[in-house]
Amino acid sequence: MQGFIRQFADRTFKPEAVKILTDAFDDAWADVEASKAPWATEDYALAGRTIIALPIIKTAKAGNLNRHTLADGALMYLTKQKLQRTPPIWLP
């Protein structure tokens, strides 16, 4: 999923930070898939991945680059969202 994070963060962060964000994203998405939550289905996956990416990037912009904190925060954020097929609009 490296390309997914890169589309939002590539010009904002150094390559080392993008790697951490990508790893956090991959960890969070693997947990979603393992849970067999509706977000992991084809109908909702794009929206789910976008919803996970947003808090990872926002938290990293605030200075936290801890991979586990980023992944856990993204999952918490996802659990609070209404199930939707359309990805939210990204506002940097």
C-alpha positions in Angstrom: 0.0 0.0 0.0 3.0 2.3 -0.2 1.5 4.1 -3.1 -1.7 4.9 -1.1 0.2 6.8 1.6 2.6 8.4 -0.9 -0.3 10.1 -2.8 -1.1 12.0 0.4 2.3 12.4 2.1 5.1 12.2 -0.4 5.9 15.9 -0.6 5.2 16.6 3.0 7.6 14.2 4.7 11.1 12.9 4.2 11.5 9.4 2.7 12.3 7.9 6.1 9.1 9.3 7.6 7.1 8.1 4.5 8.4 4.6 5.2 7.2 4.8 8.8 3.8 6.1 7.7 3.5 3.4 5.1 4.4 0.7 7.6 1.8 2.0 10.1 -0.8 2.1 7.3 0.1 -1.5 6.3 -0.1 -2.6 9.9 -3.5 -1.0 10.4 -4.9 -2.3 7.1 -3.7 -5.8 7.9 -5.7 -5.7 11.1 -8.8 -4.5 9.3 -8.5 -7.4 6.8 -7.8 -9.9 9.6 -10.9 -8.7 11.4 -13.0 -9.4 8.3 -14.7 -6.0 9.0 -17.0 -4.6 6.3 -14.3 -2.0 5.6 -12.1 -4.8 4.1 -14.6 -5.8 1.5 -14.2 -4.6 -2.1 -17.2 -2.3 -1.8 -15.8 -0.3 1.2 -12.0 -0.8 1.0 -11.1 2.4 -0.8 -13.1 4.5 1.7 -11.6 2.4 4.6 -8.0 2.9 3.4 -8.6 6.6 3.0 -10.0 6.9 6.4 -7.0 5.1 7.9 -4.5 7.2 5.9 -6.0 10.6 7.1 -5.3 10.2 10.9 -1.9 8.7 10.2 -0.8 11.7 8.2 -2.4 14.2 10.6 -0.7 12.6 13.6 2.6 12.5 11.8 2.3 16.2 10.9 1.8 16.9 14.6 5.2 15.3 15.2 4.4 11.7 16.2 6.2 9.2 14.1 5.7 6.1 16.2 4.6 3.4 13.9 2.4 1.6 16.5 0.8 4.8 17.8 0.0 5.8 14.2 -1.6 2.4 13.4 -3.5 2.2 16.6 -4.8 5.8 16.3 -5.9 5.1 12.7 -7.8 2.0 13.7 -9.6 3.9 16.6 -10.5 6.6 14.1 -11.9 4.1 11.6 -14.1 2.4 14.3 -15.8 5.7 14.9 -16.7 6.3 11.3 -20.0 5.5 9.6 -19.6 2.7 7.0 -19.5 4.3 3.6 -18.5 3.4 0.1 -17.2 6.8 -1.0 -13.8 7.9 0.4 -13.9 11.1 2.3 -12.5 14.2 0.7 -8.9 14.8 1.6 -8.3 18.3 3.0 -4.6 18.8 3.7 
